Amino acid sequence: MLLYPETLFLHQADPPGLNRKTSAELVGSLPAVPGYNAHMTTSNFGKTGLKVSALGFGAAPIGFLKTDIDRVGKILNLLLDSGVNLIDTAAGYEGSEAAIGQTIGQRRKDFVLVSKCGNKVPDVDGSPWSVDLIAKTVDRALKNLQTDHLDVMLLHSCSLDVLKKGDVLKPLREAKRAGKLRHIGYSGDNEAAAYAATLSDVEVIETSVSFIDQANLDHVLPVCVENNVAVIAKRPIGNACWKPLDSFSSFYRDYVKAYSERFGKLGISPQSLGFSQSPEEAWPEIALRFTLSQHGLNTAIIGTTNPENAQKNIAFAQKGPLPADQVAMLRAAFKKAQGDASWSGLT
């Protein structure tokens, strides 16, 4: 099973005793955030015919952290009410599909639904990447998500060799013909993602894009633009790599270590970019808006178990792209920090 926490690390669970409220009450009671409004910018989602919001939701945290179902419902409804219309999940996100179906299944027309398949999951027979397992995982997703179709089903980071054999696409084509899904895609990085974007069946790529993980900007997004393939950015804030490594739970510390090490070499501060806030306040905005500034990118998925952080991310997205000079500074800092190592996309 892939560990895929997206932006989990910035968004920790709420403190004990927090008074939970309805999504409408949350919107009214949360502090005003500059730049926030209830409308979210949308764009054409490649050649799918869909339109998606600049900000999407990644459901890994609600699964891996076994978030209380009432809390899941409040977060998801708050996001939908704010114009976020892309929800991303996966068979391997431990209960997240079922939680989405249970809490917002009745609002299915309000969002673009994306899931992922191919990896072994406990309750599905079959070998990883086999035709049988993928077909059964599609059916499992429909049942868990309480829907009759998926808008997009992504292959969940199979290797380039597996992609080139072509067998993994067959069950997705059959599911598409049967009306179980509308569009086929691939989630992954580097050479495999660039190759997937050239395949005629693939209409959506989900790939890592952040100020600390820029390889796919040069090697994957241009291929997507050339082929009019939609792009979802995963881990758009680089797993909150500015936070001290020891502030993460032991469960995630090894995972975030590579991001943290890169950040230590970057040698750039919010102040040098023109931000006056403390690093803890500035970096989340800088990170998300950097990602949303990239040509060819349609949406960036954030993961959270905290409604307040969800609203902050909405506000950051509503501010729009970073100014070009700030993007250029972050691009230059990354290039200088990686040196001859040519940092690849982190999976």
C-alpha positions as CSV (number, residue, x, y, z in Angstrom):
1,M,0.0,0.0,0.0
2,L,1.3,3.4,-0.9
3,L,1.7,6.0,1.8
4,Y,0.2,9.1,0.3
5,P,-0.6,11.7,2.9
6,E,-0.7,14.7,0.4
7,T,-0.6,17.8,2.7
8,L,-1.4,15.9,5.8
9,F,1.5,17.2,7.8
10,L,0.4,20.8,7.9
11,H,-3.1,19.9,9.0
12,Q,-3.1,18.1,12.3
13,A,-6.3,16.8,14.0
14,D,-8.2,19.1,16.3
15,P,-7.5,19.4,20.0
16,P,-9.7,17.5,22.4
17,G,-12.9,19.2,23.4
18,L,-13.3,21.3,20.2
19,N,-16.9,22.1,19.7
20,R,-17.9,20.7,16.4
21,K,-20.4,22.7,14.3
22,T,-22.3,22.4,11.0
23,S,-20.5,23.5,7.9
24,A,-22.7,26.6,7.7
25,E,-21.9,27.5,11.4
26,L,-18.2,26.9,10.7
27,V,-18.1,29.3,7.9
28,G,-19.8,31.9,10.0
29,S,-17.8,31.4,13.2
30,L,-14.3,31.1,11.8
31,P,-12.1,34.2,11.8
32,A,-12.2,36.2,8.6
33,V,-9.3,35.5,6.3
34,P,-8.1,38.2,3.9
35,G,-8.9,37.2,0.3
36,Y,-11.6,34.7,1.2
37,N,-14.9,34.5,-0.7
38,A,-17.4,31.8,-1.4
39,H,-16.5,31.4,-5.1
40,M,-13.6,29.3,-6.4
41,T,-11.9,29.8,-9.7
42,T,-12.4,27.0,-12.2
43,S,-10.7,25.9,-15.4
44,N,-11.2,23.4,-18.2
45,F,-9.9,20.0,-17.1
46,G,-7.9,19.1,-20.1
47,K,-9.9,17.3,-22.8
48,T,-12.4,15.7,-20.4
49,G,-15.1,18.4,-20.8
50,L,-15.2,18.9,-17.1
51,K,-14.4,22.1,-15.2
52,V,-12.6,21.9,-11.9
53,S,-11.8,24.3,-9.1
54,A,-8.2,25.5,-8.5
55,L,-8.3,23.8,-5.1
56,G,-9.3,20.2,-4.6
57,F,-9.4,17.8,-1.7
58,G,-7.1,14.8,-1.1
59,A,-8.7,12.2,1.1
60,A,-5.6,10.4,2.3
61,P,-5.6,12.0,5.8
62,I,-9.2,11.2,6.6
63,G,-8.4,7.6,5.9
64,F,-5.0,7.2,7.4
65,L,-5.9,9.2,10.5
66,K,-9.3,7.4,10.8
67,T,-11.0,10.7,11.2
68,D,-14.4,10.7,12.9
69,I,-17.2,10.5,10.3
70,D,-19.0,13.6,11.6
71,R,-15.8,15.6,11.2
72,V,-15.3,14.2,7.7
73,G,-18.8,15.4,6.7
74,K,-18.2,18.9,8.1
75,I,-14.9,19.3,6.2
76,L,-16.2,18.0,2.9
77,N,-19.5,20.0,3.1
78,L,-17.5,23.1,4.0
79,L,-15.3,22.7,1.0
80,L,-18.2,22.0,-1.4
81,D,-20.1,25.0,0.0
82,S,-17.0,27.1,-0.8
83,G,-16.8,26.0,-4.4
84,V,-14.2,23.2,-4.2
85,N,-15.4,20.7,-6.6
86,L,-12.8,18.0,-7.0
87,I,-12.5,15.2,-4.4
88,D,-9.6,12.7,-4.8
89,T,-9.3,9.4,-3.0
90,A,-7.9,5.9,-3.5
91,A,-8.7,2.3,-2.8
92,G,-5.6,2.2,-0.5
93,Y,-6.7,5.2,1.6
94,E,-8.1,3.0,4.4
95,G,-11.8,3.8,4.6
96,S,-11.7,7.2,2.8
97,E,-13.9,6.0,-0.1
98,A,-16.6,4.8,2.3
99,A,-16.4,8.0,4.3
100,I,-16.9,10.2,1.2
101,G,-19.8,8.1,0.1
102,Q,-21.4,8.2,3.5
103,T,-21.0,12.0,4.0
104,I,-21.5,13.6,0.6
105,G,-22.8,10.8,-1.6
106,Q,-26.1,12.7,-1.8
107,R,-24.2,15.7,-3.2
108,R,-22.6,13.6,-6.1
109,K,-23.6,16.2,-8.7
110,D,-21.6,18.9,-6.9
111,F,-18.1,17.4,-7.4
112,V,-15.7,15.7,-9.8
113,L,-14.9,12.3,-8.2
114,V,-11.4,10.8,-8.6
115,S,-10.1,7.5,-7.2
116,K,-7.1,5.3,-7.8
117,C,-6.5,1.6,-8.2
118,G,-4.0,-1.1,-9.0
119,N,-2.3,-1.7,-5.6
120,K,-3.3,-4.7,-3.5
121,V,-6.1,-3.9,-0.9
122,P,-7.1,-6.4,1.8
123,D,-10.6,-7.1,0.7
124,V,-10.0,-7.6,-3.0
125,D,-8.6,-10.8,-4.5
126,G,-6.0,-10.5,-7.2
127,S,-2.3,-9.6,-7.8
128,P,-1.2,-6.0,-7.9
129,W,-1.8,-4.4,-11.4
130,S,-3.7,-7.5,-12.6
131,V,-6.7,-7.1,-14.8
132,D,-8.9,-9.0,-12.2
133,L,-7.8,-6.8,-9.3
134,I,-8.3,-3.5,-11.2
135,A,-11.8,-4.5,-12.4
136,K,-12.8,-5.5,-8.9
137,T,-11.3,-2.3,-7.4
138,V,-13.5,-0.2,-9.7
139,D,-16.6,-2.0,-8.5
140,R,-15.5,-1.7,-4.9
141,A,-15.1,2.1,-5.4
142,L,-18.5,2.5,-6.8
143,K,-20.0,0.6,-3.8
144,N,-18.0,2.5,-1.2
145,L,-18.5,5.9,-2.8
146,Q,-22.3,5.3,-3.3
147,T,-22.2,6.3,-6.9
148,D,-23.0,4.7,-10.3
149,H,-19.9,6.2,-11.9
150,L,-16.4,7.7,-11.2
151,D,-15.4,10.8,-13.1
152,V,-11.8,9.7,-13.2
153,M,-10.0,6.5,-12.2
154,L,-6.2,6.7,-11.9
155,L,-3.7,3.9,-12.0
156,H,-2.0,4.4,-8.6
157,S,1.7,4.8,-9.4
158,C,2.6,1.6,-11.3
159,S,6.1,1.4,-12.7
160,L,7.0,2.5,-16.2
161,D,7.6,-1.2,-17.2
162,V,4.0,-2.1,-16.1
163,L,2.6,0.9,-18.0
164,K,4.5,-0.1,-21.2
165,K,3.1,-3.6,-21.1
166,G,-0.4,-2.0,-21.5
167,D,-2.4,-4.7,-19.7
168,V,-3.3,-2.3,-16.8
169,L,-5.3,-0.1,-19.1
170,K,-7.5,-2.9,-20.5
171,P,-9.9,-3.2,-17.4
172,L,-10.2,0.6,-17.2
173,R,-11.2,0.8,-20.9
174,E,-13.8,-1.9,-20.2
175,A,-15.1,-0.1,-17.2
176,K,-15.3,3.1,-19.2
177,R,-17.3,1.3,-21.9
178,A,-19.6,0.0,-19.2
179,G,-20.3,3.5,-17.9
180,K,-18.6,2.8,-14.6
181,L,-16.0,5.6,-15.1
182,R,-15.8,8.5,-17.5
183,H,-12.1,9.2,-17.8
184,I,-8.8,7.2,-17.3
185,G,-5.6,8.6,-15.8
186,Y,-2.3,7.9,-14.0
187,S,-1.0,9.1,-10.7
188,G,2.8,9.1,-10.4
189,D,6.0,11.0,-11.2
190,N,9.0,11.4,-13.4
191,E,9.5,9.3,-16.5
192,A,6.4,7.1,-15.9
193,A,4.1,10.1,-15.6
194,A,5.6,11.7,-18.7
195,Y,5.1,8.5,-20.6
196,A,1.5,8.0,-19.4
197,A,0.6,11.5,-20.6
198,T,1.4,10.4,-24.2
199,L,-1.1,7.5,-24.1
200,S,-4.3,8.0,-26.0
201,D,-6.4,6.5,-23.1
202,V,-4.9,8.8,-20.5
203,E,-6.8,12.1,-20.0
204,V,-5.6,13.0,-16.5
205,I,-2.2,13.0,-14.7
206,E,-1.8,13.4,-11.0
207,T,1.8,14.3,-10.1
208,S,3.9,15.9,-7.4
209,V,4.3,19.6,-7.8
210,S,5.6,22.0,-5.2
211,F,8.3,24.6,-4.5
212,I,10.4,21.8,-3.0
213,D,9.6,19.2,-5.7
214,Q,10.0,20.9,-9.1
215,A,11.2,18.1,-11.4
216,N,7.7,17.4,-12.8
217,L,7.4,21.0,-13.9
218,D,10.1,20.4,-16.4
219,H,9.5,16.8,-17.4
220,V,5.8,16.0,-17.0
221,L,3.7,19.2,-17.3
222,P,5.0,20.2,-20.7
223,V,4.0,16.7,-22.0
224,C,0.6,17.1,-20.5
225,V,0.2,20.6,-22.1
226,E,1.2,19.2,-25.5
227,N,-1.4,16.4,-25.2
228,N,-4.1,18.4,-23.6
229,V,-4.0,16.1,-20.5
230,A,-5.5,17.5,-17.3
231,V,-3.1,17.9,-14.3
232,I,-3.8,17.4,-10.6
233,A,-1.0,18.5,-8.3
234,K,-0.5,16.2,-5.3
235,R,1.5,17.3,-2.3
236,P,1.3,21.0,-3.4
237,I,2.8,22.3,-0.2
238,G,5.7,19.9,-0.1
239,N,4.5,18.1,3.1
240,A,5.0,21.3,5.2
241,C,8.8,20.7,4.9
242,W,9.6,24.0,6.8
243,K,8.4,22.5,10.0
244,P,11.1,20.9,12.3
245,L,11.4,17.2,11.5
246,D,10.8,16.2,15.1
247,S,7.4,18.0,15.1
248,F,6.0,15.2,13.0
249,S,4.7,12.0,14.4
250,S,7.1,9.0,14.1
251,F,4.6,7.4,11.7
252,Y,5.4,10.1,9.1
253,R,8.9,11.3,10.1
254,D,10.8,9.0,7.7
255,Y,8.5,9.9,4.9
256,V,8.9,13.7,5.2
257,K,12.7,13.5,5.8
258,A,13.6,13.9,2.1
259,Y,11.4,17.1,1.9
260,S,12.9,18.5,5.0
261,E,16.5,17.9,3.8
262,R,15.8,19.6,0.6
263,F,14.2,22.6,2.4
264,G,17.3,22.9,4.5
265,K,19.4,23.4,1.4
266,L,17.0,25.8,-0.3
267,G,18.4,28.9,1.5
268,I,15.4,31.1,1.0
269,S,13.0,32.8,3.5
270,P,9.6,34.3,3.3
271,Q,11.1,37.8,3.9
272,S,13.4,37.4,0.9
273,L,10.2,36.8,-1.1
274,G,8.5,39.9,0.3
275,F,6.3,38.3,3.0
276,S,6.3,39.9,6.4
277,Q,4.6,37.1,8.3
278,S,6.5,34.5,10.4
279,P,7.7,31.5,8.5
280,E,5.0,29.3,10.1
281,E,2.3,31.7,8.7
282,A,3.9,32.5,5.4
283,W,5.1,29.2,4.0
284,P,1.7,27.6,3.6
285,E,0.5,30.4,1.5
286,I,3.8,30.7,-0.5
287,A,3.8,26.9,-1.1
288,L,0.2,26.6,-2.3
289,R,0.3,29.7,-4.5
290,F,3.6,28.6,-6.1
291,T,2.0,25.4,-7.1
292,L,-1.1,27.1,-8.4
293,S,1.1,29.4,-10.5
294,Q,2.3,26.7,-12.8
295,H,1.3,26.6,-16.5
296,G,-0.7,23.5,-17.4
297,L,-1.8,22.7,-13.9
298,N,-5.6,22.6,-13.2
299,T,-6.0,21.8,-9.5
300,A,-4.0,21.2,-6.4
301,I,-5.3,18.8,-3.8
302,I,-5.0,19.7,-0.1
303,G,-5.5,17.2,2.6
304,T,-6.8,18.2,6.1
305,T,-8.7,17.0,9.1
306,N,-9.1,20.6,10.3
307,P,-11.9,22.9,9.0
308,E,-10.0,26.0,9.9
309,N,-7.0,24.9,7.8
310,A,-9.4,24.1,5.0
311,Q,-10.7,27.6,5.0
312,K,-7.2,29.1,5.1
313,N,-6.3,27.1,2.0
314,I,-9.4,28.3,0.2
315,A,-8.3,31.9,1.0
316,F,-4.8,31.3,-0.2
317,A,-6.1,29.8,-3.5
318,Q,-8.4,32.8,-3.9
319,K,-5.4,35.1,-3.8
320,G,-4.3,33.6,-7.1
321,P,-0.8,32.8,-8.4
322,L,2.3,34.2,-6.8
323,P,3.8,37.2,-8.7
324,A,6.2,36.1,-11.4
325,D,9.3,37.4,-9.7
326,Q,8.6,35.3,-6.6
327,V,8.0,32.2,-8.7
328,A,11.3,32.9,-10.5
329,M,13.1,33.2,-7.1
330,L,11.8,29.9,-5.9
331,R,12.7,28.2,-9.2
332,A,16.2,29.6,-9.1
333,A,16.7,28.6,-5.4
334,F,15.6,25.0,-6.2
335,K,17.9,24.8,-9.2
336,K,20.9,26.1,-7.2
337,A,20.2,23.8,-4.2
338,Q,20.0,20.7,-6.3
339,G,23.2,21.4,-8.1
340,D,24.3,18.5,-10.2
341,A,22.1,16.1,-8.3
342,S,19.0,16.9,-10.5
343,W,16.5,16.1,-7.8
344,S,13.8,13.8,-9.2
345,G,10.1,14.0,-8.3
346,L,9.4,12.5,-4.9
347,T,6.8,9.8,-5.0
